[in-house]
Amino acid sequence: MEYCENYWDNPELKRKFIRFLNDIHRVDLTSWNEMGYWDENYRPFSYFDNGKLVSNVCIYSMDMVVNGKFSRVAQVSAVGTDPGYRRRGLSKELTHKALRWAKPNHDFFFLFADDEAFRFYEKRGFRRVDEYVPRISVPGKKPGGVIRKLDMNREDHRDLVYRIASERSAVSNKLGVLNSRLFMFWCLNFLRNCIYHIPDEDILVLFSREDGLCRVYDVVGRQLPAFPEIYPSICDPGDRTVCFQFMTDKMAVGNCEFTRYSDNGTHLMGSFPLEKEHFIFPVTAQA
């Protein structure tokens, strides 16, 4: 086994990592890489066997606003082992190396895992926590503002999205992420059909709707209007509920109901000041 870390300057190893992640987790970073949004703060810790990447852990270092203060936090992600190399303790060793590297320079750790991994992370010192999705009731009505849907196949639209994301303020003062490159990953992949630009405000609103539920994933801009100012541009006559995939303290939405959400398998390690509150990590903070 050959151990390697922090090897993005090696194009061959980087290609092997991209292929490994797609094989193990069905997550394709090809466009994120080829379009120039790769983030050097996404640090790999890997084992190779005869040149083949067989086990990996990544630490994604990112800046967040937590309770009104800037924090440097670490997300554990891209954890996996080739099926032929499992039950040898490789993930355990790599996780130990990754956490040892990251602990001196990060305020806390978080990650998202499936049921099978819970015991593994508990043994590493993580604790499972629930998140809570805020939601409000709304009267459906026809949209009245100027808004346009963006096409991430168009270079000028990608440039617009990246420019706004690079200038953004955190969507929440309670728990907000500041990472334009990770945001572009979401825009190129899972949320590519949900991106809208409100030109009068020069903001992006990422949302989708189904069966009377409008799901708002992120609001991105240098200055964020209150949600009642945004909603007329994105509303629909069939809307009954709006739920937010982030904390709404800057959105002036009034009293929210909170729905317990445990499907993310959210885990924490270290001191997290919001743990006894209803909190949710912004969806676009998830690596």
Secondary structure by P-SEA (a helix, b strand, c coil): ccccccccccaaaaaaaaaaaaaaccccaaaaaaaccccccccccccccccccccbbbbbbbbbbccccccbbbbbccccccccccccaaaaaaaaaaaaacccccccccccccccaaaaaaaaccccbbbbbbbbbbbbbcccbbbbbbbcccaaaaaaaaaaaaacccccccbbbbcaaaaaaaaaccccccccccccccbbbbbcccccbbbbccccccccccccccccccccccccbbbbccccccccccbbbbbbbcccccccccccccccccccccccccc
